[in-house]
Amino acid sequence: MKYVIPLLLLSTITAAADQQPACGDITAAYTYLLKQYGEHPMIQMKDASNRTLVIFTNPTTRTWTVLQFLNDTKSCAIASGEDLT
């Protein structure tokens, strides 16, 4: 049952096909998402390639962002959106 929510969330995530992911230092990404959007990590999981995915959310503004970790220091924002339910 603990996998149902992440799978449902991931099934609703779509990234714009013409946009490249924003990549950089993991710590900087965490700080940016907190300061710029008030988003906090909500769910952490592994994708099919065994890379860590973290979903950040702000329940007040209902924004969300998905970071994919490429290694121990680098991550990419692979999707983001509004109207989190």
C-alpha positions as CSV (number, residue, x, y, z in Angstrom):
1,M,0.0,0.0,0.0
2,K,2.9,2.4,0.7
3,Y,3.7,2.4,-3.1
4,V,0.2,3.4,-4.2
5,I,0.5,7.1,-3.4
6,P,3.9,7.6,-5.2
7,L,2.7,5.7,-8.2
8,L,-0.5,7.8,-8.4
9,L,1.5,11.0,-8.1
10,L,4.0,9.9,-10.7
11,S,1.2,8.9,-13.1
12,T,0.0,12.6,-13.0
13,I,3.4,14.1,-13.6
14,T,4.1,15.4,-17.1
15,A,7.1,17.5,-18.1
16,A,6.9,19.8,-21.1
17,A,8.6,18.1,-24.0
18,D,10.4,21.2,-25.2
19,Q,12.0,22.0,-21.8
20,Q,15.4,20.8,-20.6
21,P,15.6,19.8,-16.9
22,A,17.3,22.3,-14.6
23,C,20.3,20.5,-13.1
24,G,22.7,21.4,-10.3
25,D,24.0,20.8,-6.8
26,I,21.5,18.9,-4.6
27,T,21.9,21.2,-1.6
28,A,21.4,24.3,-3.7
29,A,18.2,22.7,-5.2
30,Y,16.8,21.9,-1.8
31,T,17.6,25.5,-0.6
32,Y,16.1,27.1,-3.8
33,L,12.9,25.1,-3.6
34,L,12.4,26.0,0.1
35,K,13.2,29.7,-0.3
36,Q,11.6,30.3,-3.7
37,Y,8.5,28.1,-3.4
38,G,8.2,27.1,0.2
39,E,8.4,23.4,-0.9
40,H,9.6,20.7,1.4
41,P,10.5,17.0,0.5
42,M,7.4,14.9,0.9
43,I,8.2,11.5,-0.8
44,Q,11.5,9.9,-1.6
45,M,11.7,6.8,-3.9
46,K,13.8,5.0,-6.5
47,D,12.9,5.0,-10.2
48,A,13.4,2.1,-12.6
49,S,17.0,3.1,-13.1
50,N,17.6,3.0,-9.3
51,R,18.0,6.8,-9.2
52,T,16.5,8.6,-6.2
53,L,13.4,10.8,-6.9
54,V,12.2,13.3,-4.4
55,I,8.8,15.0,-4.6
56,F,8.7,18.4,-3.0
57,T,5.4,20.1,-2.2
58,N,3.9,23.2,-0.7
59,P,0.4,22.3,0.6
60,T,-0.5,26.0,1.0
61,T,0.3,27.1,-2.6
62,R,-0.3,23.6,-3.9
63,T,2.9,23.6,-6.0
64,W,5.2,20.6,-6.5
65,T,8.6,19.7,-8.0
66,V,10.2,16.4,-8.7
67,L,14.0,16.1,-8.3
68,Q,15.9,13.2,-9.8
69,F,19.4,12.6,-8.2
70,L,22.0,11.8,-10.8
71,N,24.7,11.0,-8.2
72,D,25.6,12.0,-4.7
73,T,25.9,15.7,-5.5
74,K,23.9,16.5,-8.6
75,S,20.2,16.5,-9.2
76,C,17.8,17.7,-11.9
77,A,14.3,19.1,-11.6
78,I,12.5,16.8,-14.0
79,A,8.9,18.0,-13.5
80,S,6.9,20.7,-11.6
81,G,3.4,22.0,-11.4
82,E,0.5,23.4,-9.5
83,D,-2.8,22.3,-8.2
84,L,-1.5,19.5,-5.9
85,T,-4.4,17.6,-4.6
